[in-house]
Amino acid sequence: MLSTATTRLPIDGLPYKVQNIITTYAKALNCPTEFVTGAAMAAAAQAAGNRFVWSNGQYTCYPQFYTALLGDSTANKTTSIKKMMRPLEDGDRESFDQWIQATKDKKSDEKARTPYRIGILQDYTLESYQDALKYNPNGVTAYADEILSFFGNLNKYRAGADEKFYLSAFANYSDYKKTRRGRGIELIPSPIVRIIGGIQPDVLSVTFAGSPMLSDGMLPRFLWYAVPEDFHFDETATLIDTKQEETDWSNIINNLFRHQGIVRLIFDQGALNVYNEYKIEHAKAKNRKTLYGYEASVCGKLEIYAIMWAMTSRILRYTSEDSETGDTLTILEYDMQYSLRCMEYFQHTAMMVYDTITDTSPNLRPRDCILGLKDIIRNQSQFAESIGYSQQYVSKVLKGK
């Protein structure tokens, strides 16, 4: 079901202004466009909030992503996220300043009971996340530089409870009720939960080998953005001016953030046909028993993400092009075709993550491989060429040097 085109995340379906922001920042940060794209889509989803919605009467979708950037410590995962999230952080700071003014004459206990709206949480417990959701109908994004800390804190104090919340909160906007000692039953109306962070490939197998998160649906809920195999760091290391792109991105996010009223997204007939064909292919693959287990779970989530991605790319186009819209916005066949190409990429990266986690083969050094095969090596030159090392190196290893 995978094609060679899945090795890179396409951005050609996004508006030109957003494409330019992504490519310029990727060049300036010396990182893959995939990382900037993932952070940009997550930021746009948070800014769009609950004011853009798709529903067919049976299912409802808001822009919502569980995002994981997969790369080592040199790949600029954190900086990509911070750059794209900066307009939202500025909005949180403005909200906090307003809270300071509103509570300056209040006593400390009154201040503690006076909530203020926040969209990005960086240091949080499940309870603080739920409190933030209670006062923010746009939803809240949990952001961790290293998303391993998010996974590590799940169920730390209450077995299964934390993870159950995040499993349930994905694409499920029913009111959430919780019981607290001394407070009785509290209700969070239609919570929209989002997550973003980075993780290093080396820790995947160590952290998740044998983990129930592979099978209970937690890891399949994430969109994985990986460093492409053909990616090379720019060796010129030239400084690039991103002031214009920073202004353009702030304008896009702020326009979304300050949008008034509800906009309902609808499919045109072409988009509906393309999407239905996508679901039918999955159903056929399940019947043929060629799609099952973890991959089937991933594809099930991607059927939801396909709508969310098409929504978000259409919303970005409307916002970046200063288009006029009433109370509806149409997802075109073009939007859905682009979204499904992106879903191929995410299916590819999800399976790459799965293979990394479940790979039980030993990580042997080149010299260990050579020594293990020394009794059957007859032609050192050919063998060296086949494994990508010099004949001199192979000879030195075999001689014990």
C-alpha positions in Angstrom: 0.0 0.0 0.0 3.1 2.2 0.2 4.7 4.1 -2.7 8.2 5.5 -3.0 6.6 9.0 -2.8 6.0 8.5 0.9 9.6 9.2 1.9 9.0 12.9 2.0 6.0 14.8 3.4 4.5 16.9 0.5 3.8 20.6 1.1 2.6 21.5 -2.4 -1.0 21.4 -1.3 -0.5 24.2 1.2 -0.9 27.9 0.2 2.1 29.4 -1.4 2.7 31.8 1.5 2.8 28.9 3.9 5.1 26.9 1.6 7.5 29.8 1.6 7.4 30.1 5.4 8.1 26.4 5.8 11.0 26.2 3.3 12.6 29.4 4.5 12.5 28.4 8.1 13.7 24.9 7.3 16.7 26.4 5.5 17.4 28.9 8.3 17.2 26.3 11.0 19.0 23.7 8.9 16.3 21.1 9.5 13.9 19.0 7.3 10.8 20.8 6.0 8.9 17.9 7.7 9.6 19.3 11.2 8.5 22.9 10.3 5.4 21.5 8.6 4.4 19.4 11.6 4.8 22.3 14.0 3.0 24.7 11.6 0.0 22.4 11.3 -0.1 21.9 15.0 0.0 25.7 15.6 -2.7 26.3 13.0 -4.9 23.7 14.6 -4.6 25.3 18.0 -5.3 28.8 16.6 -8.3 27.6 14.7 -9.7 26.1 17.9 -13.3 25.1 18.0 -14.4 27.8 15.5 -13.8 25.6 12.4 -15.7 22.3 12.5 -16.7 19.5 10.1 -19.6 17.2 10.8 -21.7 14.8 8.8 -24.2 14.2 11.5 -22.5 11.0 12.6 -18.9 12.2 13.1 -17.5 15.5 14.1 -13.9 16.8 13.5 -12.0 19.8 14.7 -8.4 20.5 13.7 -6.6 18.3 16.2 -3.2 16.6 16.0 -1.0 14.4 18.2 2.4 15.3 16.8 5.8 13.7 17.2 9.0 14.9 15.6 11.4 12.1 15.2 15.1 13.0 15.0 18.3 13.1 17.0 19.4 16.1 19.1 21.0 17.9 16.2 17.9 18.0 14.0 16.4 21.2 15.5 13.1 19.7 16.5 12.6 22.0 19.5 13.5 25.2 17.5 11.0 24.3 14.8 8.2 23.9 17.3 9.1 27.1 19.1 9.2 29.2 16.0 5.8 28.0 14.8 4.2 28.2 18.2 5.6 31.7 19.0 2.4 33.7 18.0 0.4 31.4 20.3 2.8 31.9 23.1 2.5 35.6 22.6 -1.3 35.2 22.9 -1.0 33.3 26.2 1.3 36.1 27.5 -1.3 38.7 26.5 -4.0 36.7 28.3 -1.8 36.4 31.4 -1.2 40.2 31.4 -5.0 40.8 31.3 -5.4 38.4 34.2 -2.8 40.4 36.2 -4.8 43.6 35.6 -8.1 42.0 36.4 -6.8 40.5 39.8 -4.4 43.2 40.9 -6.7 44.4 43.7 -7.9 40.9 44.7 -6.6 38.7 47.6 -4.4 35.7 46.9 -7.2 33.2 47.4 -9.5 35.2 45.0 -6.7 35.3 42.5 -6.3 31.6 42.6 -10.0 31.1 41.9 -9.9 33.5 38.9 -9.1 31.6 35.8 -7.4 32.9 32.7 -7.3 31.3 29.2 -4.2 29.6 28.1 -3.5 27.5 24.9 0.0 26.1 25.3 1.1 24.0 28.4 4.7 23.1 28.8 4.9 21.9 32.4 1.7 20.1 33.5 -0.1 17.3 35.2 -3.2 15.7 33.9 -5.2 17.8 36.4 -3.7 21.1 35.3 -4.3 20.1 31.6 -8.0 19.4 32.5 -8.2 22.7 34.3 -6.9 24.6 31.3 -9.3 22.8 29.0 -12.2 23.8 31.3 -11.6 27.4 30.6 -10.5 27.2 27.0 -13.1 25.9 24.5 -10.5 26.3 21.7 -8.6 23.3 23.2 -5.2 23.1 24.7 -1.8 21.9 23.3 0.5 20.0 25.5 4.0 20.8 24.4 7.1 18.9 25.5 10.6 19.5 24.1 11.1 15.7 24.6 7.8 14.0 24.3 9.3 11.1 26.2 8.5 13.1 29.3 4.9 13.1 28.3 4.8 9.3 27.9 6.9 8.8 31.0 4.4 10.8 33.1 1.4 8.8 31.9 -0.2 6.7 34.6 2.6 7.7 37.0 0.3 8.2 39.9 -2.9 6.5 38.8 -2.5 3.2 36.9 -4.1 3.6 33.4 -6.1 6.8 34.2 -3.9 9.4 32.4 -3.5 7.4 29.3 -7.2 6.6 29.2 -8.0 10.3 29.1 -5.7 11.0 26.1 -7.0 7.9 24.3 -10.5 9.0 24.8 -9.9 12.7 24.0 -8.7 12.0 20.5 -11.5 12.9 18.0 -14.1 12.5 20.8 -15.7 15.8 21.8 -18.2 14.5 24.3 -18.4 16.4 27.6 -15.8 15.0 30.0 -16.9 14.5 33.6 -14.5 14.0 36.5 -14.8 13.6 40.2 -12.5 15.5 42.6 -12.3 15.2 46.4 -13.8 18.3 48.0 -15.1 19.6 44.6 -17.7 17.0 43.6 -18.2 16.3 39.9 -16.7 18.8 37.5 -17.5 19.0 33.7 -15.2 19.9 30.8 -17.4 20.8 27.9 -16.3 19.4 24.5 -12.5 19.2 25.3 -10.2 19.4 22.3 -6.8 17.9 23.2 -3.6 18.4 21.3 0.0 17.1 21.8 3.3 18.0 20.3 6.9 17.2 21.0 10.1 15.6 19.8 11.7 12.2 20.4 15.0 10.6 19.4 15.1 7.4 17.4 17.5 5.7 19.8 15.0 5.9 22.6 12.1 4.4 20.7 12.9 0.7 21.2 14.2 1.3 24.7 11.0 3.1 25.8 8.3 1.2 23.9 9.6 -2.3 23.4 6.8 -4.5 24.8 4.8 -1.4 25.7 0.9 -1.7 25.6 0.9 1.7 23.8 1.7 -0.2 20.6 -1.5 -2.2 20.8 -3.9 0.0 22.9 -4.0 2.8 20.2 -1.8 5.4 21.9 1.2 5.3 19.5 -1.1 4.9 16.4 -2.8 8.2 17.4 0.4 10.1 16.6 1.5 11.6 13.3 5.3 10.8 13.1 7.5 13.3 11.3 10.9 11.8 10.5 14.2 13.0 9.1 14.2 11.8 5.5 17.0 9.3 4.5 18.2 11.7 1.8 18.3 14.7 4.1 21.7 16.5 4.3 22.6 19.4 6.5 23.5 22.6 4.7 27.3 22.8 5.0 27.5 26.5 4.1 25.7 27.4 7.4 24.7 30.8 6.0 22.5 33.1 8.1 19.1 33.7 6.6 16.8 36.6 7.4 13.3 35.3 8.4 11.8 38.6 9.6 9.2 38.7 6.7 8.3 35.0 7.2 7.9 35.6 11.0 5.5 38.5 10.3 3.6 36.5 7.7 3.2 33.5 10.1 2.2 35.8 13.0 -0.5 37.4 10.8 -1.9 34.0 9.7 -2.0 32.6 13.3 -3.4 35.8 14.7 -6.1 36.0 12.1 -7.2 32.5 13.0 -6.9 33.1 16.7 -9.1 36.2 16.5 -11.7 34.8 14.1 -15.2 35.3 15.3 -18.1 33.0 14.7 -18.4 29.3 13.7 -17.3 28.2 10.2 -18.6 24.8 9.1 -16.4 22.9 6.6 -18.2 20.8 4.0 -16.9 18.4 1.3 -17.6 19.0 -2.4 -18.6 15.9 -4.3 -15.1 15.3 -5.6 -13.6 15.4 -2.2 -16.2 13.0 -0.9 -15.6 10.6 -3.7 -11.9 10.6 -3.2 -12.2 10.1 0.6 -14.7 7.3 0.2 -12.4 5.5 -2.2 -9.6 5.8 0.5 -11.8 4.1 3.1 -13.0 1.4 0.7 -9.4 0.5 -0.1 -8.7 0.1 3.7 -11.8 -2.1 4.0 -10.7 -4.3 1.1 -7.2 -4.7 2.5 -8.7 -5.8 5.9 -10.9 -8.4 4.1 -7.8 -9.7 2.2 -6.0 -9.9 5.6 -3.3 -7.7 4.3 -4.1 -4.9 6.8 -4.3 -5.9 10.4 -2.9 -5.3 13.9 -0.9 -2.1 14.5 -1.0 -1.0 10.8 -4.8 -1.4 10.7 -5.0 0.8 13.9 -2.8 3.4 12.2 -4.9 3.4 9.1 -8.1 3.8 11.2 -6.6 6.9 12.8 -5.4 8.2 9.4 -9.0 8.1 8.1 -9.8 10.7 10.8 -6.5 12.6 10.2 -7.3 12.8 6.5 -10.3 15.0 7.3 -8.4 17.1 9.9 -5.4 17.6 7.5 -7.7 18.6 4.6 -9.6 20.9 7.0 -6.4 22.6 8.3 -4.8 23.1 4.8 -8.1 24.6 3.6 -8.3 26.9 6.6 -4.7 28.0 6.1 -5.5 28.8 2.5 -8.6 30.8 3.5 -6.6 32.7 6.1 -3.3 33.3 4.3 -5.1 34.5 1.1 -7.4 36.9 3.0 -10.4 35.1 1.4 -13.9 36.1 2.2 -16.1 33.4 3.7 -19.5 33.2 5.3 -20.4 30.5 7.7 -19.2 27.6 5.5 -15.9 26.7 3.8 -15.6 24.0 1.2 -13.0 21.2 1.2 -12.2 20.7 -2.5 -11.2 17.5 -4.2 -7.7 19.0 -4.5 -7.5 19.4 -0.7 -8.5 15.8 -0.1 -6.1 14.4 -2.8 -3.3 16.4 -1.1 -4.3 15.2 2.3 -4.3 11.5 1.3 -0.8 11.9 -0.2 0.2 13.1 3.3 -1.5 10.2 4.9 0.6 7.8 2.8 3.7 9.5 4.3 2.4 9.1 7.8 1.5 5.5 7.3 5.1 5.0 6.1 6.6 6.7 9.2 4.3 4.9 11.6 5.4 1.6 10.2 9.0 2.7 10.4 8.5 3.5 14.1 6.9 0.1 14.6 9.8 -1.7 12.9 12.3 0.3 15.1 10.5 -0.6 18.3 9.9 -4.3 17.5 13.3 -5.0 15.9 15.0 -7.5 18.2 18.1 -8.0 16.1 21.4 -7.1 17.9 23.0 -3.8 16.9 26.4 -5.1 15.9 29.4 -2.9 15.1 31.0 -3.3 11.6 34.0 -5.0 13.2 31.8 -7.5 15.0 30.1 -8.4 11.8 33.4 -8.9 10.1 34.8 -11.1 12.9 31.7 -13.1 12.9 32.1 -13.9 9.2 35.9 -14.3 9.1 35.7 -18.1 8.5 33.7 -17.7 5.3 35.3 -14.5 3.9 37.3 -15.6 0.8 37.6 -12.4 -1.2 38.4 -9.5 1.1 38.1 -6.9 -1.6 34.6 -8.0 -2.7 33.4 -8.4 0.8 34.7 -4.9 1.8 32.9 -3.4 -1.2 29.6 -5.2 -0.4 29.5 -3.7 3.2 30.8 -0.3 2.2 34.2 -0.4 4.0 37.7 -0.4 2.6 39.6 -3.6 2.0 42.4 -2.2 4.2 39.9 -1.9 7.1 38.6 -5.4 6.7 42.1 -6.7 6.5 43.1 -4.9 9.8 40.1 -6.3 11.6 40.8 -9.8 10.5 44.4 -9.5 11.6 43.3 -8.3 15.0 44.3 -4.7 14.6 
